[in-house]
Amino acid sequence: MSDTEFETASAPTVHELDARRLLCPLPVIRTQNALKALPAGTQLRVTCTDPGTLHDIPTWCRLNGHRVLEQHNNGREQIFLIEKAAG
């Protein structure tokens, strides 16, 4: 590689899932269905208003091998950034 060349790491594509105004178990089911349609290593940002998702989505991810990269509360919304597991 010459002095003027450099490698760039491409940022992963982040897909969005709006699960606002859905009650349990729909946010988890919609998250599951969205991840099924995506390749391994893809990131999915899920926005929910059901407070139960604070426990349900991280638990579902752990049981299914997915990683919660970020989780935060933005007022009435819970936001999760999930990385889909390989295989």
N, C-alpha and C positions, 0 to 999 in steps of 0.2 A: 504494500500500500504506500502510495507517495504521500508527501507532506500535505498535499492539498486534498487528498481523499480521506474520508472518514466514514465510519459506519454509523447509521442512524437506527436506533431501535424504534420500531413503529409501535405506537401506543395501541393497546388492544381496543377493539371496537366495543363500545358499551351500548347494549340494547336497553330499551326502557319498557317497563311494565307499569301501567297505571292501575293499581288495585284499590284506589280510593273509593269510599262508600260501599265497599264489600265487607260482609261479615264472615266470620269463621264458618266453615273451612275454606271459603272461596279464595281468599288471598293465597293460601298455600297451594290450592289446586291450580290456580292460574300461574303461580310461580313454577310449579312442577311441569305444566304443559308448555310454558315458554322455554324452559331449559331443555326439554326433550327435543325441541326444534332447532337447538343451537349446537354448534360444534364444541368439543372439549376445549377448555381454556378461555372460552368467551365469557365476558362479564355482562351481568344483567343487573340493572338498577330497578328496584321495586319500591314504589311509593304506596303506602297504605295509611288508612285512617283508623283501622280496628286496633285498639291497644293490645289485644291478644296476640298480635303478630310479633310483638317484642319478644315473646317466648317461643311462639309456634314456628316461625320461619327459621331462626337459628337452630332449633332442635331438629327440624326436618332436614336442613342442610347437613348437619352433623351426621344424622342417620343415613344419609344418602351420599356422603363423601364430598359434598360441595363445600366451598370455603366462603364464609362471610368475611369479606375484606374490610368493609366499613358498615357501621350501624349507628344511626343517630336519629334524634327526635327533633323535628323542625316545627315546633308549635304543636299542632294537632296531628301532624304527619310523622309516621315512622318511615325512614328511608334505609334501605339495605343495598349494598353493593355485593353481589355474589359472583364467584368464579365457578363455572361449571367444571366438575371433576372429569378426568379422563376416563373413557370407557364406561 
